[in-house]
Amino acid sequence: MKVTINGTAHELPDGATVAQAVRILTANRSGVAVAVNDEVVSRGAWDSTALAEDDRVEVLTAVQGG
């Protein structure tokens, strides 16, 4: 199935989860926030939230700097 992650199209297997989408961009689980179709998905729900064809996923990571 095709989903858009941070503005880029990706092909994922049917039944892919938010957790799988996050792993495409980062191995970090802390300092990461995710929204699917403009709805925030809590970290505890990443493994159980399935994605669907044409979903839009935004993965945001905290950046430290100064």
C-alpha positions as CSV (number, residue, x, y, z in Angstrom):
1,M,0.0,0.0,0.0
2,K,1.1,3.6,-0.6
3,V,1.4,6.0,2.3
4,T,3.0,9.4,2.5
5,I,5.6,9.9,5.3
6,N,6.8,13.4,5.8
7,G,5.8,14.4,2.3
8,T,7.5,11.4,0.5
9,A,5.6,8.4,-0.9
10,H,6.5,5.0,0.5
11,E,5.3,1.5,-0.3
12,L,4.5,-0.4,2.8
13,P,3.0,-3.9,3.3
14,D,-0.7,-4.2,3.9
15,G,-1.4,-4.0,7.7
16,A,1.8,-1.9,8.3
17,T,1.7,0.0,11.6
18,V,2.7,3.5,12.7
19,A,5.7,1.9,14.4
20,Q,6.9,0.5,11.1
21,A,6.5,3.9,9.5
22,V,8.5,5.5,12.2
23,R,11.4,3.0,11.8
24,I,11.7,4.1,8.2
25,L,12.9,7.5,9.3
26,T,14.5,6.9,12.7
27,A,15.5,4.2,15.2
28,N,14.7,6.5,18.1
29,R,11.5,6.1,20.0
30,S,12.1,9.0,22.5
31,G,11.7,12.5,21.3
32,V,9.5,11.5,18.5
33,A,5.9,12.5,17.8
34,V,3.6,11.1,15.1
35,A,0.4,12.2,13.5
36,V,-1.6,10.2,11.0
37,N,-4.0,12.3,8.8
38,D,-3.5,15.3,11.2
39,E,-4.4,13.2,14.3
40,V,-1.7,12.7,16.9
41,V,-1.0,9.0,17.7
42,S,0.2,8.3,21.2
43,R,3.4,6.4,21.5
44,G,1.6,3.5,23.3
45,A,-0.6,3.0,20.2
46,W,2.1,3.0,17.6
47,D,2.3,-0.8,17.5
48,S,-1.4,-1.3,17.3
49,T,-2.4,1.5,14.9
50,A,-2.6,0.1,11.4
51,L,-2.1,2.4,8.4
52,A,-4.4,2.4,5.3
53,E,-3.8,3.2,1.7
54,D,-3.1,6.9,1.1
55,D,-2.6,7.8,4.8
56,R,-0.5,10.8,5.5
57,V,2.1,10.2,8.3
58,E,4.1,13.0,9.9
59,V,7.0,12.0,12.0
60,L,8.6,14.8,14.1
61,T,11.8,14.4,16.1
62,A,13.0,16.7,18.8
63,V,16.3,18.5,17.9
64,Q,18.6,19.8,20.5
65,G,20.7,22.8,19.7
66,G,21.7,26.2,20.8
